[in-house]
Amino acid sequence: NSENLKNKRIQSSDSKFIKSKTRICGNCNSTLTQPYDRAWEKMSKWLQAYSHTSHGGHQFKAKSIFPYDTKKQLLLVHLYFVKLFGMHICGDSIPIDLSSFSKSILETKSQQQIYLRFGSSSSGINMKVVGMTDLDTELVDGVVVRADWLYIVDRLIVSLCYSVRDLSPRGKKSRWHPKFNTSKFSFLDYDEEV
């Protein structure tokens, strides 16, 4: 419950408060997944600037961010969140099998159960906020069949949904996955939508 949590001042992007409890091997973090980090860094900067000019409820084209190799760069962004979410699962001992996450990262292929959506919130407009929420999970017979999680950078919010079941058409609305074969994104106003 966020009412029971205290805000912590972040001095830099190297702050211990925004680092995962889980470590990955040096080679994976410095070599293998570095392209994922760079792709997200570029998209994040663009989206943060976009969030100051858009109040949500709009669409944007990824070609505005990645004019070349758009599809490949979007896959790398997807894999950045596969990595981050996998570290979150491992660090919090969430009962989700990580083998498909590992395979996706090692083979540079999408993880079939991870969906993203992007948006902004003006509620923390005068605060520098970087962080992530706890996982909101749904279990069936002790197995996680769905998990939702928010990643927040200032006004920018990325919602990640892990689902072992196919999402309904309504559930897919405004969500993105590389298998959807689109580079057009909805940008939500989280003050209204969520």
Secondary structure, DSSP 8 states (H G I E B T S, - for coil): -GGG-------STT-GGGS-SS---HHIIIIISHHHHHHHHHHHHHHHHHHHH--SSEEEEGGGT-SSSHHHHHHHHHHHHHHHHHHHHHHTT-S---HHHHHHHHHT---TTEEEEEEE-STTTTS--EEE---EEEEETTEEEEEEEEEEETTEEEEEEEESS---HHHHTT-B-GGG---EEEEEEHHHH-
